[in-house]
């Protein structure tokens, strides 16, 4: 059996910090419970939206 070690520490750390920042931002600006839930979902998917908008701006 072959042992493989995969290390993705720096990228996970950057995503995790961005996620926590987005959660804090969206929940602190939520006006109700369901807006807080929507903010949590937005915090999960913000990297995909960022890449989409960047590619759209570049015309790719």
C-alpha positions as YAML, in Angstrom:
chain: A
units: angstrom
residues:
- id: 1
  name: UNK
  ca: [0.00, 0.00, 0.00]
- id: 2
  name: UNK
  ca: [1.33, 3.41, -0.95]
- id: 3
  name: UNK
  ca: [1.02, 6.33, 1.44]
- id: 4
  name: UNK
  ca: [0.45, 9.73, -0.09]
- id: 5
  name: UNK
  ca: [0.49, 12.96, 1.82]
- id: 6
  name: UNK
  ca: [-1.29, 15.92, 0.33]
- id: 7
  name: UNK
  ca: [-0.75, 19.32, 1.81]
- id: 8
  name: UNK
  ca: [-3.03, 22.18, 0.88]
- id: 9
  name: UNK
  ca: [-2.55, 24.33, 3.95]
- id: 10
  name: UNK
  ca: [-2.03, 27.82, 2.51]
- id: 11
  name: UNK
  ca: [-4.96, 27.73, 0.08]
- id: 12
  name: UNK
  ca: [-7.30, 26.29, 2.71]
- id: 13
  name: UNK
  ca: [-6.22, 28.97, 5.16]
- id: 14
  name: UNK
  ca: [-6.87, 31.79, 2.68]
- id: 15
  name: UNK
  ca: [-10.29, 30.38, 1.76]
- id: 16
  name: UNK
  ca: [-11.16, 29.84, 5.42]
- id: 17
  name: UNK
  ca: [-10.27, 33.40, 6.37]
- id: 18
  name: UNK
  ca: [-12.24, 34.75, 3.42]
- id: 19
  name: UNK
  ca: [-15.19, 32.56, 4.36]
- id: 20
  name: UNK
  ca: [-15.19, 33.74, 7.97]
- id: 21
  name: UNK
  ca: [-14.91, 37.37, 6.90]
- id: 22
  name: UNK
  ca: [-17.81, 36.97, 4.49]
- id: 23
  name: UNK
  ca: [-19.96, 35.22, 7.12]
- id: 24
  name: UNK
  ca: [-19.32, 37.99, 9.63]
- id: 25
  name: UNK
  ca: [-20.07, 40.67, 7.03]
- id: 26
  name: UNK
  ca: [-23.27, 39.14, 5.68]
- id: 27
  name: UNK
  ca: [-24.69, 38.12, 9.06]
- id: 28
  name: UNK
  ca: [-23.93, 41.49, 10.64]
- id: 29
  name: UNK
  ca: [-25.86, 43.19, 7.82]
- id: 30
  name: UNK
  ca: [-28.78, 40.73, 7.89]
- id: 31
  name: UNK
  ca: [-32.16, 42.18, 8.79]
- id: 32
  name: UNK
  ca: [-33.75, 38.88, 9.76]
- id: 33
  name: UNK
  ca: [-33.19, 35.16, 10.22]
- id: 34
  name: UNK
  ca: [-33.66, 34.19, 6.57]
- id: 35
  name: UNK
  ca: [-31.41, 37.01, 5.41]
- id: 36
  name: UNK
  ca: [-28.76, 35.55, 7.74]
- id: 37
  name: UNK
  ca: [-29.24, 32.13, 6.15]
- id: 38
  name: UNK
  ca: [-28.94, 33.71, 2.71]
- id: 39
  name: UNK
  ca: [-25.78, 35.47, 3.89]
- id: 40
  name: UNK
  ca: [-24.32, 32.13, 4.96]
- id: 41
  name: UNK
  ca: [-25.01, 30.69, 1.52]
- id: 42
  name: UNK
  ca: [-23.47, 33.74, -0.14]
- id: 43
  name: UNK
  ca: [-20.38, 33.32, 2.04]
- id: 44
  name: UNK
  ca: [-19.98, 29.73, 0.84]
- id: 45
  name: UNK
  ca: [-20.23, 30.62, -2.86]
- id: 46
  name: UNK
  ca: [-18.44, 34.01, -3.00]
- id: 47
  name: UNK
  ca: [-15.28, 32.62, -4.68]
- id: 48
  name: UNK
  ca: [-17.31, 31.26, -7.60]
- id: 49
  name: UNK
  ca: [-19.05, 34.62, -8.06]
- id: 50
  name: UNK
  ca: [-15.70, 36.43, -7.91]
- id: 51
  name: UNK
  ca: [-14.15, 34.23, -10.61]
- id: 52
  name: UNK
  ca: [-17.25, 34.50, -12.79]
- id: 53
  name: UNK
  ca: [-17.26, 38.30, -12.64]
- id: 54
  name: UNK
  ca: [-13.50, 38.46, -13.28]
- id: 55
  name: UNK
  ca: [-13.78, 36.27, -16.37]
- id: 56
  name: UNK
  ca: [-16.79, 38.25, -17.58]
- id: 57
  name: UNK
  ca: [-14.82, 41.50, -17.19]
- id: 58
  name: UNK
  ca: [-11.87, 40.04, -19.09]
- id: 59
  name: UNK
  ca: [-14.15, 38.93, -21.92]
- id: 60
  name: UNK
  ca: [-13.07, 35.31, -21.64]
...
